Amino acid sequence: MEALTDTDPAQVGAHALLARLGAGALGPVYLARSPGGRLVAVQVVGSQTTGDPEALARFKREAEAVRAVRSAHTADLVDASLAAPPFWLATEYAAGPTLARAVAGRGPLPAPTCRRLLAALAEGLAALHAHGVAHREFTPKCVVLAAQGPQITGSGLARGAGAPGFAAPEVRAGAEAGPAADVFALGAVLAYAATGRPPFGAVGGPLDVAGVEPGLAALVAACTEEDPARRPHPAEVVERCAAEGALAGDPVYAGMGALGDAVPRAAVRAQGPAPAGAYGYPPPAGWVPPAPAAAGPSSGRRRGRAGAWAAAGLALAALGAVAVWRIPAGGGSAAAAADAAAGSQPAARPSAGPPVLIRQTAPNPDSWDPVRGECRGPEVEERPLTGLQGAVTPAEQDPEGELRPGRVRIAFRLEEAVPGAPAYHVAVVVKPPHEVDAQGRSTGVSDNRQLGFVALARDVHEGDATQWKSVVYPDDFSMEWDGRRVPAPAPAQDPGGWTVVFRHAVSDTEHKSVWCRGFDVGAQKG
């Protein structure tokens, strides 16, 4: 993401431009804000297409076809100007790094993550092909690793010359790129993801899958068959992947989100929640979460068991609840800086860190009581960092409607930044009311002493400490069980009081609770 230049327009259609996202096959691509505050990616069509009547006619036909495509793994077309120049398209904006950036920054992905990624991308391509649309220039730069799952961008509107290193043989020979060519490119993209190397070598050659798990290597080889007729269809690729669990819950995939660009502050000031870093949408600058309401029912209406949440024991109607809290803080930045200088702030200590995914080392007695609006168990083990704030927002109260049903966003930030402060990693823990088994299913054991499901620890001082850092339950959470990661279950599978704990993590095995709150799923208790 780059700042706008003096030659960039301030607005395209009704969309205010915020930054440059790069250059697509058709022309420059901008991050923009719709009049209603939605973040979109605006593709402006350049002279190479508008100056060619045949290419322009095809572009218009396929833009209309792309408008009909709806998939969890494709960026939907939400607005366009196709009747008269200037021509442009606005698609959903997916926050996160591209696959190209993630692999360049972190190296190749393990086989289980690759299988889930391959299945998700094949599903997205199948949705395109079902509407008669081929991508034509599918590369790692066209895959955005968004928190909710990978998103295919640039769908179906490229000129079709193919991308070097990823183009099918028939395309390199001059044929029109079609669905089979997309499957070839998909195999090449996954070879890159699994090895971190160009799929056919630096200057061309045979497919490079050295060191890749044999079953995955065979599937990638099938996708990159020389003969288009021998390549599997995307639906067959999905079936052969036999991927288990959602990719959004894969801890390796979740860790890639930190490589994404933050949205310019102009976007945060001008609208409601906007993406920042790996996850979530922080509130506008200057917004402060309200204090929790007093315990007690707010309505005499009967509440359903599914989708009804409560904060601090406040009974709210189903689909209309919200859990928000503010962690007691000291004074302004001067007070925080003084605390740090005096050594009264919790400081990072030498350890085996930095922390990534914390693990249970002792029984965890914390338990949220939704009736009393308080945590049962011992007091927090360490006082929170001065100025630390937190908030919980379920899907039903998401102002932008970005969260899928059954999700809840948990966010934290500092009220004011403290320059030069040592790293302070916060690990968010979400604990169901009952213990779970090795598959994450409730056992009915109400005295739950498990740590709970955890998200990647993040340094509250990372980037702009006053911007909200968010994780989404259950997508970003998992639990360690006998050396493997168990994805978090949906809250609805275990109605009751769910516990949320912020833990100050020095390493994966050294962490202390600094704040405990929770939310209620299901009928009001008591």
FIVEXNU-473083 format. One line per field, with one value per residue (C-alpha): residue number from 0; z negated, y, x negated. Coordinates in Angstrom, 1 decimal, padded with zeros to 4 digits, always signed. Layout:
<rs>
seq = c(NUM_...);
z = c(Z_...);
y = c(Y_...);
x = c(X_...);
</rs>
This chain:
<rs>
seq = c(0_1_2_3_4_5_6_7_8_9_10_11_12_13_14_15_16_17_18_19_20_21_22_23_24_25_26_27_28_29_30_31_32_33_34_35_36_37_38_39_40_41_42_43_44_45_46_47_48_49_50_51_52_53_54_55_56_57_58_59_60_61_62_63_64_65_66_67_68_69_70_71_72_73_74_75_76_77_78_79_80_81_82_83_84_85_86_87_88_89_90_91_92_93_94_95_96_97_98_99_100_101_102_103_104_105_106_107_108_109_110_111_112_113_114_115_116_117_118_119_120_121_122_123_124_125_126_127_128_129_130_131_132_133_134_135_136_137_138_139_140_141_142_143_144_145_146_147_148_149_150_151_152_153_154_155_156_157_158_159_160_161_162_163_164_165_166_167_168_169_170_171_172_173_174_175_176_177_178_179_180_181_182_183_184_185_186_187_188_189_190_191_192_193_194_195_196_197_198_199_200_201_202_203_204_205_206_207_208_209_210_211_212_213_214_215_216_217_218_219_220_221_222_223_224_225_226_227_228_229_230_231_232_233_234_235_236_237_238_239_240_241_242_243_244_245_246_247_248_249_250_251_252_253_254_255_256_257_258_259_260_261_262_263_264_265_266_267_268_269_270_271_272_273_274_275_276_277_278_279_280_281_282_283_284_285_286_287_288_289_290_291_292_293_294_295_296_297_298_299_300_301_302_303_304_305_306_307_308_309_310_311_312_313_314_315_316_317_318_319_320_321_322_323_324_325_326_327_328_329_330_331_332_333_334_335_336_337_338_339_340_341_342_343_344_345_346_347_348_349_350_351_352_353_354_355_356_357_358_359_360_361_362_363_364_365_366_367_368_369_370_371_372_373_374_375_376_377_378_379_380_381_382_383_384_385_386_387_388_389_390_391_392_393_394_395_396_397_398_399_400_401_402_403_404_405_406_407_408_409_410_411_412_413_414_415_416_417_418_419_420_421_422_423_424_425_426_427_428_429_430_431_432_433_434_435_436_437_438_439_440_441_442_443_444_445_446_447_448_449_450_451_452_453_454_455_456_457_458_459_460_461_462_463_464_465_466_467_468_469_470_471_472_473_474_475_476_477_478_479_480_481_482_483_484_485_486_487_488_489_490_491_492_493_494_495_496_497_498_499_500_501_502_503_504_505_506_507_508_509_510_511_512_513_514_515_516_517_518_519_520_521_522_523_524_525);
z = c(+000.0_+001.0_+000.4_+003.1_+005.4_+006.8_+010.1_+008.5_+008.4_+005.0_+005.9_+008.4_+008.8_+005.4_+003.7_+001.9_+002.5_-000.5_+000.9_+003.8_+003.6_+006.7_+010.4_+011.7_+015.2_+016.3_+014.6_+011.1_+008.1_+005.1_+001.6_+001.3_-001.0_+000.2_-000.8_-003.5_-004.9_-003.3_-002.3_+001.4_+003.9_+007.0_+010.3_+012.9_+016.5_+018.4_+022.0_+023.1_+022.7_+023.5_+026.7_+028.1_+029.0_+029.0_+025.6_+024.2_+025.3_+023.8_+020.6_+020.3_+020.9_+018.4_+015.8_+015.9_+015.5_+012.6_+010.9_+010.4_+008.8_+005.1_+003.2_-000.2_+001.5_+004.2_+003.8_+004.8_+007.3_+005.5_+007.9_+011.4_+014.1_+017.5_+019.5_+020.3_+019.5_+017.2_+016.6_+013.2_+010.9_+007.1_+005.3_+001.7_-000.1_-001.9_-004.6_-004.7_-003.0_+000.4_+000.6_+002.4_-000.5_-003.2_-001.6_-001.0_-004.6_-006.4_-004.0_-002.6_-004.3_-005.8_-004.0_-006.1_-005.6_-001.9_-001.5_-003.2_-001.0_+002.2_+001.3_+000.6_+003.8_+005.9_+004.4_+005.4_+009.0_+009.3_+008.4_+011.2_+013.7_+012.9_+014.2_+017.4_+016.1_+016.2_+014.0_+016.7_+014.7_+011.4_+009.3_+005.6_+005.8_+006.6_+003.3_+000.2_-003.1_-004.9_-008.4_-007.3_-004.6_-001.4_+001.2_+005.0_+006.4_+010.1_+011.0_+014.7_+016.1_+017.1_+020.7_+020.6_+021.6_+018.5_+015.8_+016.3_+014.3_+013.8_+017.3_+018.8_+021.9_+024.2_+023.0_+023.6_+027.1_+027.8_+027.0_+025.0_+021.3_+019.9_+016.8_+017.5_+017.6_+014.2_+012.8_+014.1_+012.5_+009.2_+009.2_+009.8_+007.1_+004.6_+005.6_+004.8_+001.4_+000.5_+001.5_+001.4_+004.9_+008.4_+009.5_+012.7_+011.7_+012.2_+016.0_+016.7_+016.4_+014.8_+011.9_+008.7_+005.8_+004.1_+000.4_+000.7_-001.0_+001.7_+001.8_+002.1_+004.7_+006.8_+006.7_+007.7_+010.5_+011.7_+011.8_+013.9_+016.5_+020.0_+021.5_+020.4_+020.7_+018.1_+015.4_+012.7_+012.4_+009.3_+007.6_+008.0_+006.5_+003.5_+003.0_+003.3_+000.8_-001.9_-004.0_-007.6_-009.5_-008.3_-007.0_-009.1_-012.2_-011.0_-013.4_-010.6_-008.4_-011.2_-011.9_-008.3_-009.0_-010.8_-007.4_-006.1_-005.6_-008.0_-006.5_-006.4_-009.5_-007.1_-006.7_-010.5_-011.1_-008.4_-009.0_-011.5_-012.0_-009.5_-009.0_-010.9_-010.8_-010.8_-012.2_-012.9_-012.4_-015.1_-016.0_-014.8_-016.4_-019.7_-020.3_-023.8_-024.7_-027.2_-030.7_-031.2_-032.1_-035.6_-036.0_-035.6_-032.8_-030.3_-028.8_-029.7_-026.2_-026.1_-024.8_-022.3_-023.0_-019.7_-019.0_-022.3_-024.1_-027.4_-028.8_-032.6_-033.3_-031.2_-029.6_-026.0_-023.3_-020.8_-017.8_-019.7_-022.4_-022.7_-025.2_-025.7_-028.6_-029.5_-031.6_-034.4_-033.4_-034.9_-033.7_-030.3_-028.5_-031.1_-033.9_-031.8_-031.0_-034.6_-035.6_-033.0_-034.1_-037.8_-037.0_-038.2_-034.8_-034.2_-032.1_-029.7_-031.1_-029.4_-028.3_-025.6_-023.8_-022.1_-022.8_-019.9_-021.1_-024.9_-026.4_-029.7_-032.5_-035.5_-036.1_-035.1_-037.5_-035.8_-035.1_-034.0_-035.9_-033.5_-036.2_-038.6_-035.7_-037.2_-037.0_-039.6_-040.8_-042.0_-041.4_-038.3_-038.7_-037.5_-037.3_-033.7_-031.8_-032.4_-029.7_-028.4_-027.0_-025.7_-023.9_-022.7_-019.7_-018.5_-014.8_-015.6_-016.7_-014.1_-012.7_-009.3_-009.1_-008.3_-010.9_-010.0_-012.4_-015.4_-015.5_-018.1_-017.8_-020.9_-020.7_-022.8_-022.6_-024.7_-025.5_-024.7_-023.3_-025.5_-023.3_-024.0_-026.2_-026.3_-024.4_-026.1_-024.5_-025.1_-024.5_-024.4_-025.9_-025.4_-027.6_-027.2_-030.2_-030.0_-029.4_-025.8_-024.4_-021.8_-019.0_-020.8_-021.7_-025.1_-027.6_-030.0_-032.8_-034.3_-036.5_-033.5_-034.6_-031.0_-029.8_-027.0_-023.3_-022.5_-019.8_-018.7_-021.2_-020.0_-021.3_-022.3_-021.3_-017.8_-015.1_-016.5_-020.1_-020.1_-017.2_-018.0_-017.6_-017.1_-016.9_-016.0_-017.9_-016.8_-013.6_-015.2_-018.2_-018.9_-021.8_-022.1_-022.7_-022.9_-020.6_-018.0_-017.6_-018.0_-016.3_-018.5_-018.3_-017.6_-020.8_-020.1_-020.6_-024.4_-025.7_-029.0_-030.3_-028.2_-029.8_-028.1_-029.7_-028.7_-029.6_-029.7_-027.9_-028.3_-026.5_-025.4_-028.9_-031.0_-031.1_-033.8_-033.7_-033.8_-033.1_-033.1_-031.5_-029.5_-027.5_-027.7_-025.0_-025.4_-027.8_-030.8_-033.8_-037.4);
y = c(+000.0_+003.4_+007.0_+008.8_+011.0_+014.4_+012.8_+010.5_+011.7_+012.4_+010.5_+007.9_+007.9_+008.3_+006.7_+008.8_+007.5_+006.7_+005.0_+003.1_-000.7_-001.3_-001.8_-004.5_-006.0_-003.2_-000.2_+001.3_+000.0_+002.2_+001.7_+003.8_+004.6_+004.4_+007.2_+004.8_+004.1_+000.8_+000.1_-001.0_-001.6_+000.5_-000.7_+002.1_+000.8_+002.1_+003.2_-000.2_-001.5_+001.6_+002.2_-001.2_-001.5_-005.3_-005.5_-002.9_-004.8_-008.0_-006.2_-004.9_-008.3_-010.0_-007.3_-007.9_-011.7_-011.1_-009.0_-012.2_-014.2_-014.8_-016.9_-016.9_-016.8_-014.2_-010.4_-009.4_-006.7_-004.0_-001.1_-000.2_+002.4_+000.6_+002.9_+005.7_+006.6_+006.7_+003.0_+001.6_-001.3_-001.4_-004.7_-005.7_-004.8_-007.8_-006.7_-008.9_-009.7_-011.3_-014.9_-013.6_-011.3_-013.9_-016.6_-014.1_-013.0_-016.3_-019.0_-022.0_-023.2_-026.6_-029.3_-029.2_-025.4_-025.8_-028.4_-026.1_-023.1_-025.2_-026.3_-022.8_-021.3_-024.1_-023.4_-019.7_-020.6_-023.0_-020.1_-018.1_-020.9_-021.6_-018.1_-018.5_-016.4_-017.4_-015.5_-015.6_-014.2_-016.1_-015.7_-015.5_-011.7_-012.3_-014.2_-012.1_-013.9_-012.2_-013.1_-014.7_-016.8_-016.3_-014.0_-014.2_-010.7_-009.5_-012.1_-012.6_-009.2_-009.6_-009.4_-013.1_-013.2_-015.2_-014.4_-015.5_-018.7_-019.4_-019.4_-022.7_-024.0_-023.4_-019.8_-019.3_-020.7_-018.0_-019.7_-018.0_-018.6_-020.6_-022.6_-025.3_-022.6_-021.3_-024.9_-024.9_-021.6_-022.8_-025.8_-023.4_-021.1_-024.0_-025.2_-021.8_-021.7_-025.2_-024.6_-020.8_-021.2_-020.3_-023.3_-024.0_-022.6_-019.2_-019.6_-022.2_-026.0_-028.9_-028.5_-028.0_-029.8_-031.1_-031.7_-031.4_-034.0_-036.7_-036.6_-032.8_-032.9_-035.4_-033.2_-030.1_-032.1_-033.1_-029.5_-028.6_-031.4_-030.3_-031.5_-029.3_-032.2_-034.2_-031.5_-031.9_-029.6_-027.3_-029.3_-032.5_-030.5_-029.6_-033.3_-034.6_-032.1_-033.7_-030.6_-030.8_-027.6_-024.1_-022.3_-019.3_-021.4_-022.7_-021.2_-020.9_-019.1_-016.8_-015.8_-014.5_-011.7_-009.6_-009.1_-007.0_-003.3_-001.0_+001.2_+004.9_+006.8_+008.9_+005.8_+005.3_+008.9_+009.1_+006.0_+003.3_+000.3_+000.0_-002.8_-002.5_-005.1_-008.7_-008.7_-006.7_-003.1_-000.6_+002.2_+005.8_+007.8_+009.3_+006.7_+005.2_+002.0_+002.6_+001.2_-002.0_-001.5_-002.4_-006.0_-006.7_-007.3_-004.6_-006.1_-008.5_-010.1_-013.8_-014.6_-017.3_-019.6_-019.0_-015.6_-013.9_-012.4_-010.5_-008.1_-007.8_-009.7_-007.4_-009.4_-008.2_-009.4_-012.0_-010.5_-007.2_-007.8_-006.4_-007.0_-004.1_-003.3_-000.8_-001.8_+000.7_+002.9_+005.5_+009.1_+010.3_+009.6_+011.6_+009.3_+006.2_+007.4_+008.1_+004.7_+003.1_+005.2_+004.3_+000.6_+000.3_-001.0_-004.7_-005.1_-007.8_-010.2_-012.4_-015.6_-018.2_-015.8_-013.8_-015.5_-016.9_-019.3_-019.6_-023.0_-024.2_-024.8_-024.9_-025.2_-022.2_-021.5_-018.3_-018.5_-015.8_-015.4_-013.8_-013.2_-011.2_-009.8_-010.8_-013.5_-016.2_-017.4_-015.7_-012.1_-011.3_-012.3_-009.0_-005.5_-004.3_-002.0_+001.6_+002.8_-000.7_-000.8_-003.7_-004.3_-007.3_-007.0_-010.0_-010.3_-009.0_-005.7_-005.2_-001.7_-002.7_-006.1_-007.7_-010.5_-013.7_-015.0_-016.7_-014.6_-012.2_-009.6_-009.0_-005.9_-004.1_-000.9_+001.7_+004.9_+006.8_+005.5_+005.4_+006.0_+003.6_+001.3_-002.4_-005.0_-006.0_-009.0_-009.6_-013.1_-013.3_-016.5_-017.5_-020.3_-022.1_-022.9_-026.6_-028.5_-029.8_-033.0_-033.6_-032.4_-029.2_-030.6_-029.9_-032.7_-031.3_-030.9_-027.6_-027.2_-026.2_-025.9_-025.8_-022.7_-022.3_-021.4_-018.9_-016.4_-015.4_-013.1_-009.5_-006.6_-003.8_-001.3_-002.7_-000.1_+002.6_+001.5_+003.6_+001.7_-001.3_-004.7_-007.4_-011.1_-012.9_-015.9_-018.7_-018.0_-016.9_-019.3_-022.8_-025.0_-027.3_-030.9_-033.5_-031.5_-030.6_-027.6_-028.0_-025.3_-023.4_-024.4_-022.0_-020.4_-021.8_-025.4_-024.7_-022.2_-020.4_-018.0_-017.8_-016.4_-013.9_-013.3_-011.0_-012.5_-010.7_-013.2_-013.1_-016.5_-019.3_-020.8_-017.7_-015.6_-014.0_-012.8_-009.0_-008.8_-011.1_-010.5_-012.6_-013.0_-015.0_-017.4_-018.8_-018.1_-015.9_-017.8_-017.5);
x = c(+000.0_-001.4_-000.3_+001.6_-000.5_+000.3_+001.4_+004.0_+007.6_+009.2_+012.3_+013.5_+017.3_+018.7_+015.7_+013.1_+009.6_+007.3_+004.2_+002.7_+003.0_+000.9_+001.3_+003.7_+003.9_+006.3_+004.8_+004.1_+005.9_+006.9_+008.1_+011.3_+014.2_+017.8_+020.2_+021.6_+018.1_+017.4_+013.8_+013.5_+010.7_+011.3_+009.8_+009.5_+009.4_+006.4_+006.0_+004.7_+008.3_+010.3_+008.4_+009.2_+012.9_+012.8_+011.1_+013.4_+016.5_+015.2_+014.3_+017.9_+019.4_+017.2_+017.6_+021.3_+020.7_+018.3_+021.1_+023.1_+020.3_+020.7_+018.2_+016.6_+013.2_+013.7_+013.9_+017.4_+018.0_+020.0_+020.1_+018.9_+019.0_+019.4_+021.7_+019.2_+015.6_+013.9_+014.5_+013.9_+014.8_+015.2_+014.8_+014.8_+011.6_+009.9_+007.4_+004.3_+001.1_+000.9_-000.3_-003.4_-004.3_-003.5_-005.7_-008.5_-008.3_-007.7_-008.8_-006.8_-003.6_-003.3_-001.4_+001.8_+002.1_+001.4_+004.2_+006.7_+005.5_+005.6_+009.2_+010.3_+008.8_+010.2_+013.6_+013.3_+012.2_+015.2_+017.5_+016.0_+016.1_+019.8_+020.6_+018.5_+015.6_+012.0_+009.4_+006.7_+003.8_+003.9_+000.7_-000.3_+000.2_+003.9_+004.5_+005.1_+004.8_+007.7_+008.7_+011.9_+010.1_+008.2_+009.7_+009.1_+008.8_+008.7_+011.3_+011.9_+010.9_+007.3_+006.2_+005.4_+001.7_+000.9_-001.7_-005.3_-006.0_-002.3_-000.8_+000.4_-001.5_+001.5_+001.6_-002.1_-001.5_+001.1_+004.4_+007.1_+006.9_+009.8_+010.8_+008.2_+005.5_+006.7_+006.3_+002.7_+002.0_+003.6_+001.2_-001.7_-000.6_-000.4_-003.9_-005.2_-003.3_-004.7_-008.3_-008.8_-010.5_-009.4_-007.2_-009.2_-012.6_-014.1_-014.3_-011.7_-012.0_-010.1_-007.7_-009.7_-008.0_-011.1_-010.5_-006.7_-004.5_-004.0_-000.2_-000.2_-003.0_-000.9_+002.1_+000.1_-001.4_+002.0_+003.1_+000.1_+000.4_-000.7_+002.5_+005.5_+007.9_+006.0_+006.2_+008.8_+011.7_+011.7_+014.4_+012.3_+009.3_+011.4_+012.4_+008.9_+007.6_+009.6_+008.9_+010.1_+011.1_+011.5_+008.4_+009.2_+008.6_+005.2_+002.6_+000.0_+002.5_+003.6_+000.0_-000.4_+002.0_-000.6_-002.3_+000.6_+000.6_+002.5_+005.2_+004.3_+005.6_+007.8_+009.9_+010.2_+011.1_+013.7_+015.8_+016.7_+014.5_+011.6_+009.0_+005.7_+003.0_+004.0_+007.5_+010.6_+011.8_+010.9_+013.3_+012.7_+010.0_+011.2_+013.8_+013.8_+015.6_+018.4_+018.3_+020.3_+023.9_+025.1_+026.3_+030.0_+032.5_+033.1_+036.3_+039.0_+038.9_+038.2_+034.6_+033.8_+030.8_+029.0_+027.3_+028.2_+025.3_+025.0_+022.4_+021.8_+024.9_+027.2_+030.0_+030.5_+032.8_+031.4_+029.6_+029.3_+026.7_+023.2_+020.4_+018.0_+015.7_+013.1_+010.1_+009.5_+006.6_+004.4_+004.0_+002.8_-000.4_-002.4_-001.2_-001.8_-005.3_-006.0_-004.8_-007.1_-010.1_-009.4_-009.2_-005.6_-004.5_-004.8_-007.9_-009.0_-011.5_-014.1_-012.4_-012.2_-009.9_-008.6_-005.3_-003.3_-000.5_-000.5_-000.1_+001.5_-000.9_+001.5_+005.2_+007.2_+010.1_+011.4_+015.1_+017.5_+020.8_+023.3_+025.8_+023.5_+021.5_+018.2_+015.5_+015.4_+012.0_+008.8_+008.0_+006.1_+002.4_+001.0_+002.4_+003.0_+000.7_+001.7_+004.2_+005.0_+008.5_+010.6_+013.9_+016.0_+018.4_+020.5_+021.6_+025.1_+023.7_+020.9_+021.5_+020.1_+021.7_+018.3_+018.5_+020.3_+023.0_+021.6_+018.4_+017.3_+014.5_+012.2_+010.0_+007.5_+005.4_+003.6_+005.4_+002.2_-001.1_-004.2_-007.3_-010.2_-008.1_-009.2_-007.2_-004.0_-002.3_+001.4_+002.8_+006.6_+008.1_+011.7_+013.0_+016.3_+018.5_+017.7_+014.5_+013.9_+012.5_+009.8_+012.1_+013.2_+016.6_+018.3_+018.0_+020.6_+017.9_+018.9_+015.8_+013.7_+010.0_+008.7_+006.8_+009.3_+008.9_+006.1_+005.2_+001.8_+000.1_-000.4_-002.5_-000.1_-002.9_-003.2_-002.5_-000.2_+000.5_+003.7_+005.2_+007.4_+005.8_+008.5_+009.0_+012.2_+013.6_+013.7_+011.7_+008.5_+008.5_+007.3_+006.2_+003.1_+004.0_+001.2_-001.0_+001.6_+003.9_+007.6_+009.7_+012.2_+015.8_+018.7_+020.1_+023.6_+022.5_+022.2_+024.7_+023.8_+021.3_+018.1_+015.0_+012.6_+009.2_+006.4_+003.1_-000.3_-002.5_-006.3_-006.7_-004.4_-004.7_-005.0_-001.8_+000.4_+004.0_+004.5_+008.2_+011.2_+014.6_+017.0_+020.2_+023.4_+024.6_+028.1_+031.0_+030.5_+029.3_+030.5);
</rs>
